[in-house]
Amino acid sequence: MQRHTLARIVLLCLSSAACSAGALGQGFGFGVHANVTSSNFPGPTVDSTNQQIGSAYGAGWGGGVHLDAHLAVLSFRLTGDYIHYAIDENKFRDAFRPLFGSAADQMSISGGGLSIYTLAINGKMRVLPLPLVTPYITGGIGVAWISRDEATTSLTGYPGRTFASTSQSGKTSLDLGAGVDVKLGLMLFLEVKYAWILTQGTNSTYVPVTIGVTF
C-alpha cells in the first residue's frame, strides 16, 4: 500500500511541475492525455492445473500528465500515467476448462482488476515537419508500479476460491512508437506505442493509444 501511495505522490508531483512549466520559457510545455490500451498481462495461477492465466485482461483505460522540453530537432517528454484493466471473464473461464469442462461456462468472477502507475522519459524525433502536422518517432524508459486486486470466483452460484491481491513495484518499463502532432491553436497529438514492463517471470506488454493536448 505504501508503494502505491508513493506512485500516486509521484504523479501528483509531476502534475504540479507540469502546471508550472509555462514559467520555464517557450521551450517547455505541459499537457494532459487519455489512453486506451490492449494488453498481455498474465493473470492468477490455477493451482490445480499449475497453469497461469495468460493475457487475462481486456482493454484498459486511463490517462495522465506530461511535461515537454523542446530542442532543435529532438524533444523530451516526461509522463506520468495511470491505467486500469478489468479482468476478462472469458479468458479466466478458459483456464478452468481442463478441470470443469463445459461447467466452466457457469463460473463467475468478481474483482481482479489490474492497476498500473508509470513514470517515464521519452525522446521524440520529428519526421518530415509540415505546417500543421508533424509526424514523429518516440522511445523511452521508465518505472512501473503494478497491483492486482483480490479476485473471488463462484460456480453455479456456489462460492469458489479466492485469489489474493498481488503487487510488483519499481519495475523497468520500455516503449517504442510513433505519433503525430497537430497544431490547431493548441498542440494536439495522437500516439501509438508498444510497451514492455519487465515483470517477474513472463514480461508484460501493452499497446497504448494516446490522445492529448499540450499547452
C-alpha positions as MATLAB code, in Angstrom:
seq = 'MQRHTLARIVLLCLSSAACSAGALGQGFGFGVHANVTSSNFPGPTVDSTNQQIGSAYGAGWGGGVHLDAHLAVLSFRLTGDYIHYAIDENKFRDAFRPLFGSAADQMSISGGGLSIYTLAINGKMRVLPLPLVTPYITGGIGVAWISRDEATTSLTGYPGRTFASTSQSGKTSLDLGAGVDVKLGLMLFLEVKYAWILTQGTNSTYVPVTIGVTF';
ca = [
       0.000    0.000    0.000;
       2.816    2.405    0.853;
       4.423    1.764   -2.522;
       1.188    2.535   -4.360;
       0.794    5.697   -2.301;
       4.311    6.685   -3.369;
       3.336    6.157   -7.008;
       0.330    8.458   -6.567;
       2.536   11.096   -4.934;
       4.941   10.924   -7.886;
       2.083   11.542  -10.318;
       0.827   14.471   -8.249;
       4.318   15.990   -8.169;
       4.613   15.620  -11.935;
       1.209   17.262  -12.369;
       2.317   20.169  -10.192;
       5.537   20.529  -12.173;
       3.613   20.455  -15.447;
       1.320   23.229  -14.288;
       4.395   25.381  -13.621;
       6.019   24.663  -16.976;
       4.875   27.923  -18.517;
       7.209   29.818  -16.236;
      10.203   27.951  -17.685;
      10.060   29.587  -21.115;
       8.981   28.870  -24.684;
      11.000   25.645  -24.896;
       8.696   23.908  -22.435;
       5.097   22.768  -22.462;
       2.699   20.812  -20.293;
      -0.447   18.912  -21.006;
      -2.876   16.114  -20.287;
      -3.719   12.963  -22.197;
      -6.019    9.937  -22.252;
      -5.097    6.317  -23.013;
      -6.885    3.245  -24.271;
      -4.761    0.087  -24.402;
      -4.729   -3.565  -25.284;
      -2.613   -5.806  -23.076;
      -0.922   -9.111  -22.436;
      -0.714   -9.300  -18.643;
      -0.642  -12.742  -17.027;
      -3.402  -13.384  -14.527;
      -3.554  -15.583  -11.399;
      -2.198  -19.136  -11.390;
      -4.704  -22.013  -11.284;
      -3.075  -24.263   -8.689;
      -4.883  -27.457   -9.661;
      -3.524  -27.267  -13.231;
      -0.362  -25.280  -12.436;
      -1.394  -23.018  -15.294;
      -1.061  -19.256  -15.244;
      -3.920  -17.456  -16.921;
      -2.293  -15.791  -19.913;
      -3.472  -12.415  -21.167;
      -6.242  -12.308  -18.574;
      -7.326   -8.708  -19.162;
      -9.294   -6.811  -21.752;
      -8.901   -3.206  -22.863;
      -7.512   -0.734  -20.342;
      -8.438    2.909  -19.813;
      -6.619    5.748  -18.146;
      -4.753    8.980  -18.575;
      -2.046   11.198  -17.207;
       0.002   14.350  -17.492;
       3.158   15.202  -19.397;
       5.934   17.792  -19.401;
       7.758   18.552  -22.680;
      11.215   20.039  -23.285;
      11.780   21.121  -26.915;
      15.185   21.249  -28.590;
      16.066   21.965  -32.227;
      15.336   18.506  -33.621;
      14.833   16.273  -30.598;
      12.282   16.772  -27.809;
      11.913   15.030  -24.477;
       8.657   14.158  -22.720;
       8.296   13.240  -19.052;
       4.996   11.417  -18.479;
       3.035   10.109  -15.532;
       0.198    7.693  -16.269;
      -2.471    5.626  -14.569;
      -4.175    2.725  -16.411;
      -6.822    0.323  -15.113;
      -7.829   -3.044  -16.566;
     -10.806   -5.236  -15.736;
     -10.265   -8.997  -15.847;
     -11.630  -10.761  -18.921;
     -14.086  -13.379  -17.618;
     -13.978  -15.440  -20.817;
     -10.196  -15.828  -20.648;
     -10.498  -16.659  -16.955;
     -13.078  -19.391  -17.632;
     -10.932  -20.883  -20.405;
      -8.134  -21.528  -17.905;
     -10.511  -23.705  -15.832;
     -11.871  -25.822  -18.709;
      -9.284  -28.612  -18.130;
     -10.797  -29.003  -14.634;
     -14.511  -28.351  -15.155;
     -15.103  -28.823  -18.880;
     -18.278  -27.120  -20.099;
     -19.228  -26.349  -16.482;
     -16.607  -23.604  -16.639;
     -19.184  -21.590  -18.585;
     -21.141  -21.275  -15.322;
     -18.220  -19.681  -13.482;
     -18.303  -16.032  -12.498;
     -15.584  -13.821  -11.068;
     -15.577  -10.552   -9.184;
     -12.658   -8.247   -8.524;
      -9.255   -8.958  -10.004;
      -8.794   -5.502  -11.529;
      -5.263   -4.503  -12.523;
      -3.861   -1.011  -11.903;
      -0.627    0.386  -13.343;
       1.179    3.605  -12.470;
       4.100    4.567  -14.704;
       6.670    7.349  -14.771;
       8.704    7.542  -17.993;
      11.033    9.748  -20.017;
      10.766    9.588  -23.820;
      12.696   11.085  -26.682;
      10.749   12.455  -29.662;
      12.321   12.961  -33.093;
      10.311   14.824  -35.685;
       9.993   13.332  -39.171;
       9.046   15.491  -42.171;
       7.755   18.600  -40.328;
       4.763   20.154  -42.101;
       2.910   23.424  -41.381;
       0.084   21.863  -39.353;
       1.013   18.197  -38.965;
       4.329   16.796  -37.720;
       4.883   13.028  -37.583;
       7.446   11.768  -35.076;
       9.010    8.621  -33.677;
       9.479    8.070  -29.963;
      11.088    5.710  -27.500;
      11.797    5.741  -23.794;
      12.378    4.101  -20.467;
      10.569    4.330  -17.157;
       9.460    2.669  -13.973;
       6.125    0.966  -13.258;
       4.077    0.005  -10.204;
       1.545   -2.798  -10.760;
      -1.170   -4.074   -8.425;
      -3.903   -6.681   -8.877;
      -6.990   -6.634   -6.677;
      -8.257   -9.712   -4.872;
     -10.469  -11.881   -7.070;
     -13.199  -14.313   -5.968;
     -14.954  -16.955   -8.031;
     -18.190  -18.874   -7.854;
     -19.508  -21.882   -9.792;
     -23.237  -22.198  -10.467;
     -23.839  -19.862   -7.537;
     -21.634  -21.706   -5.038;
     -18.582  -19.946   -3.587;
     -15.323  -20.901   -5.271;
     -11.815  -19.850   -4.410;
     -10.166  -16.528   -3.655;
      -7.061  -15.245   -5.431;
      -5.102  -12.933   -3.155;
      -4.138   -9.453   -4.260;
      -0.585   -9.042   -5.546;
       1.734   -6.186   -6.461;
       5.079   -5.520   -8.116;
       6.862   -2.227   -7.564;
       9.631   -0.336   -9.305;
       9.689   -2.499  -12.448;
      11.566   -1.226  -15.510;
       9.393   -0.265  -18.484;
      10.409    0.313  -22.110;
       8.468    1.612  -25.096;
       8.775    2.357  -28.809;
       6.243    4.055  -31.032;
       5.195    6.816  -33.367;
       2.791    9.703  -33.341;
       1.691   12.904  -34.956;
       1.455   16.458  -33.585;
      -1.379   18.599  -34.927;
      -1.189   22.354  -34.370;
      -4.648   23.921  -34.191;
      -4.111   26.808  -31.811;
      -3.273   24.245  -29.154;
      -0.871   21.379  -29.860;
      -2.815   18.131  -30.140;
      -1.196   14.737  -30.569;
      -2.088   11.137  -31.351;
       0.417    8.433  -30.428;
       0.688    4.645  -30.572;
       3.396    2.741  -28.674;
       4.396   -0.823  -27.895;
       5.426   -1.059  -24.242;
       7.120   -3.684  -22.093;
       7.150   -3.993  -18.318;
       9.887   -6.310  -17.065;
       7.723   -8.136  -14.538;
       8.721  -11.251  -12.629;
       8.501  -14.399  -14.716;
       6.931  -13.504  -18.065;
       7.337   -9.907  -19.217;
       4.081   -7.968  -19.592;
       3.281   -5.985  -22.721;
       0.634   -3.493  -23.735;
      -0.163   -1.160  -26.632;
      -1.369    2.277  -25.504;
      -3.139    4.551  -27.968;
      -2.870    8.074  -26.582;
      -4.602   11.323  -27.481;
      -3.591   14.506  -25.710;
      -3.157   18.248  -25.701;
      -0.068   20.294  -24.870;
      -0.312   23.932  -23.770;
];
